[in-house]
Structure formats: C-alpha cells, structure tokens
Amino acid sequence: MTYQVLLFYKYVEIQDPELLKEQIRDLAAAHSLTGRILVANEGINGTVEGEVEHTEQFASALLSYPLFSDMGIKRSVGTGDSFPKLSVKVRDEIVGTHFDKKIDPTKKTGKRLSAEELRTWYEEQRDFVVVDMRNDYEYKSGHFKDSINPELENSRDLPKALPKLEPLKKKTVLTVCTGGIRCEKMSAFLLEHGFEDVYQLDNGIHGYMEKFPGKDFEGALYTFDNRKTMDFGGDRSVIGTCYLCSEPTELYVNCKNDFCHLHFLACANCQSEDGTFCSKSCASKIATT
C-alpha cells in the first residue's frame, strides 16, 4: 500500500470558516485521511496523508471549490502513520504570526520567485541573500547554502529579529520556508519595515526540492509530522549535528523533562528508550522531584 502526503494553503477571504471546517472535515474523513487543517477568515492551511488514490480524490474535490481552484498542492511520499488522527480547526490565523492586520499578503507581499528562477540565480551567482523564515530547530537539519538563520523560536518572533536583518534592507532578499505559507506574511512584514527588494520562494523549499533534489539545499527538510525529516534524493549530505555529542544526525527528539521539552537533534547513540534529556541539568531536575 502506497501513501502520500499533501501540503496546501491559500490566503483568501472565507466568509464562514465554521461551515468550511465541517465541509473539509467531512471530505477528508470520507477519504480516510489523517492530518491537520486550519481554517480562518484569511484562508486555509493543511497537511494530510492517505493512500495515493484517496489523496488524489481529495485534492480534486478540494480544487473544485471556486475559492481554491488555483491553489497549489504539493505532494510527497508518506509512511501511513505521519499523523495520529484527523484534526480540522478554526483559528484566527492560518499561521500564528500575530502581526498587525495591515500585514495582508492578498494586498502586499514579496515578489514570487519560482524554483527554476532560483536555480538560475544560483548558477549565475546572482547577488542575493536567502533568509530562512522557519523555526531555528528546523534550520538545523537542513537549509539553503549560505542562508541566514534569524533564529526564530516561532513565527511571531520576526519583529525581534529585525535588528539582525537590518543590514539587508538594501539587498535582494529571498525569504524561504517549508511550503511557502510563512513567507507570505513574513515577506510582507519586511516590506512594511523598509526592506526594498523582497522575494519569496514560490511553493517553498518543498517545491524546490521536488524539482531540484540535492541542489543548493543542504541536508534534510524538517516536517511537522511523524516523519520529522524528508528529502527527495539527489546528492546530499547530513549536516545536522547531535545536540549532545555533535555527531552527524537527522533524528529529532523532545527533552524528557516536560518543563523543558526542548525539540532537538540527537543521534541514535545518545537517545534512550526511556526518553532523552537535553542536558544533565534537566535529568537531575527529574531525579530530584
């Protein structure tokens, strides 16, 4: 049995998010899909998994909605257990940036750069800077070569990272993220704060790796599901390093100390079947409670 993961989003005004939530949940459930889908007044954002035939039927049905007829859907190989269940929820935002409402990607956002255009930029050694808009822990297992990591703990931290990015205001800046959704508002945020030449990678890192596996992106792409990381083949190396011993790895764990719960890279030798601590301090705190 072959499984597939679908990744999709669109910023578009949705008049009745609750109604759409029910419709989308029923549609996904009818095709035995698992995954997470968020619906808001500003749009939809989802990742689902199922048998290939079922995911394709779901995709066709989703694209039959007039609001989503031109929505891009990215595909990757699934495992059958990427998600524990199906969750469809209504939220205030489809990405938790908490930016001012005037940051609206349907009105103002970074210029879209296709995967093919970015490949040409690399080949021609164009003068540009890649700014990775993912969380810091995602960056550690894989990223574009020579890219800048603002060290975000989450998307709403971008305002705090502005001083670090300030020297890039007059540069050609390309924002990148997993599937493209975070860059919609984050590129808009940079434009709002005086950055002059801002692009966003259309279809995100995922879309680039589909077309150019092993090119320019180093390591593996972090995923927010049980796969944790994935790649699309090609000539690549492991660039992630174990938080505990610095050996190369692409394995992620959460610190066993629930008060810490740090999400970090840990090689197989440093992991414990009973749970892994990120430090002796976290282990000692558990031992003394």
N, C-alpha and C positions, 0 to 999 in steps of 0.2 A: 504494500500500500504506500503510495507516494503522497507526501503532504507539501503544502505551500503556504507561505506567509504573505499576506497583502498589507501594504503600508499606504495610507492615503490621507489626504487632508484638503480642505479648501476654505479660504476665508470668503464667506458670502453671507448676506443677511438672511437669517432664518426667523420667520415670524412667530412660529410656535415650536420652540425646542422640545417641549414635553411630548407633543404629538409625534414629532420626528423621531424622538428617542424610542417611543413604543413601536413605530413602524420599522426602524432599523433593527431593534432588538428581535422583533418577530421574524424579520428577514434572515438575520444571522442565525437565529435558533433553528429556523426551518432547514437550513443547510448544515446544521450540526457544527457550527463554528465556535471556536473559543477566542478570547482576546479582549481588548479594551477599546472602547469607542467613547469619545467625549463629544457632546453636542452643546452648543451655546448659541446665543443670538448672533455671534460673529462668525459661526461656521461649524465645521465638523473635523475631527481628527481621530483616526483609528488605525489599529493594527490587529489583524485577525488571522487565525490559522485553521486549516481544514484540509480534507482531501482535495487534490487538484481540481477535480471536476466540480466539487461543491464550491470551492473558492471562485472559480471562473463563473459559475452561475450567479453567485452573489455579486461579483463585480459587474456583470452585465445588468443585473437588476438595479444595482446602485446607480450605474451610469444612465439608466432610463429615467431617473428623476431629472426634470429640467434644470434644477439648481446645480446638479453635479455632472451634467452631460460632458463637460470638457475637463473634468477632474483627472489628474494623473494618478495612476495606481501602480506602485512598484511591487515587484514580485521577488521572492527568494525561497530557497529550499527550506522546508520546515522539518520538524522532528516528530510531530504528532503529540508532543507534550510541551510545546513552547509556552502555553498558558494553562493554568489550572481550571479556568472556567470562562464564561462569557460575562462581561461587565459593560453595560451601556448606561452612561450617566449624563445628566445635565449639569453644566458648570458655568460659571461667569465668564471664563476664558477657555479656549481650547489649548492654550499654553499658558502656564502661570507666570506671566511677566510682571503683572501688577503695574504696568506702565500707565501713564495718563491716557485718557480716552482719545486724545488727539492723535496718538500714535495709531493710525489706522492704515494697514497695508493695502486696503482696497483703494485708498486715495493717494498714498505716498509710500514708496518702498524702494529698495535698492534695485538697480538695473539687473535683469536676469542674464546670467551667463550660462550657456549650455555646456555640457560635458565636453563636446567636441571643441568648442571655443577655448575652454580651459586647457585642454591637451595642447592646442596650438600655442597658447600663451607660454606653456612650459617649454615646448620645442623651440620657440623663438626667443626664449629667455627674456620675456617682457618684464618691465619694471612694475611689479605689483606685490602686495602683501596679503597673505591669507590669514584671516583672523578666525580662529575656531570658536564658535559660539556654543559649544557643548559644555557639559559639566567637566570639571577638572579630572575626575576619575575616568570619564570616557576617553579623554585625550590620551591617557597613559598607555592604553593598549594599542592605539593606532591613530595616526594623523597625517595630514599632508606634509611633505618635506618643507622645512624652513617656515612652517606656520607659527603663528603667535598664539600662545595659550593665555587668555586673560585670567585663568584660574578661578572660574566661576563655580560656586557651590551649587547654584541653581540659576535659572534664567533671570529671576528678579534681581540678581546681583550685578547686572551690567552697569547700572549707574555708578556703583562703587569702583568699577574697573576703568571708568573713563580717564582718570589721571594717567594710567599706564598706557592707554591708547592715544592720548593727546598728541604725541609726536607724529601720528599717522594722518592727521587732519587734511593735509595737502597731498597725500599719497593716493594711489589707486588701491582701494581696499576691497578684497573679496571675502565676504562672510560665508562660512560653511557650517553645516550641521548635518545630522543624520539623513533626514528625508527632505529638508528644506523648510519645514514649518517654522522653526525657531528663527530663522534668518529673515522671515517676512517682517516681523516686528522689530527685530534687533538691527537690521539694516536701516529700517525707518527711523529707529531711535538715534543711530549715528548721524543720519542726515539732519535730523531735528537739532542735533547738538554740534553742527558746524562742520561735519566731515564732507568734503567736497565731491569726491568721486567714489561712490559706493556701489558695489555689485553684490549679488547673491548667487550662489551656485544653484541653478535650476535643478530640481529633483535631488538636491543634496549629495552627500558623499555616497549614499547608496546608489543613486543613479549613475554617478561617475564610475564606481567600482564595477557595476554591471557591464558598462561599455569598455572600460579600460582596466581589467583586472591586473594587479601587480604593477601598475603605472602610477608613479607620483605619490600615491597614498601608501604610507609605510605602516606595516603591522596589520592588525585586525580591527574591524568595525564593531564597536560596542552596540549591543541590542538590549532593549528593555523587556526582555523575556527570558525564559529559562535557557536559551542558547548562550546567553551572555555575550559572546562574540561570534562574528562570522567573517568569511572572506569569499571572494569569487574566483579563487585560483590565481594563476599567474605567478611570476617570480617575485616572491616576497620573503621577508624575514620577520622573526619575532622581535619586537622592540620593547614590549612590556617587560618590566622587571619586578621581581618579588619584593614586596614592601619589607619583608623580614630578613632576606638573605641576599637580595639583588640578583638572583639567578633569572635568566630569561623565562617568562611565562605569560600566558594569556588567560589564566584561571583567576576568577574573582570569588571572593568570599565576603561575608559580613562578620565583623567582630562579634564574638560570642557574648561579650558584655553588652547587654541590651541598653545600658545607659550611654554606651559609645556607639555601637552598631555601625562603625566605620565600614564603608564598602571599599575593599582594596584588593590589589593583586597579590596572590600567594601561590607559590609553586606547590606541586604535589607533595614534595618532601617536607614542607613547612605546615601543611594542613593536617589537622587531626580529625578523626572520625567523630569525636565527641564535640567538635566545634573549635574554631581557631580564634585566638586572641591577637589583636593588632600590636600588643606590647605586653611586657612583663607587668607594667602598672595596671593594665586592665585585668590581667589574670589575677593579680594579687588582690584587687578590689573584690573580685568574686570570691576568692578564697577566704577573705576576712568577713564576709557577710553571712 
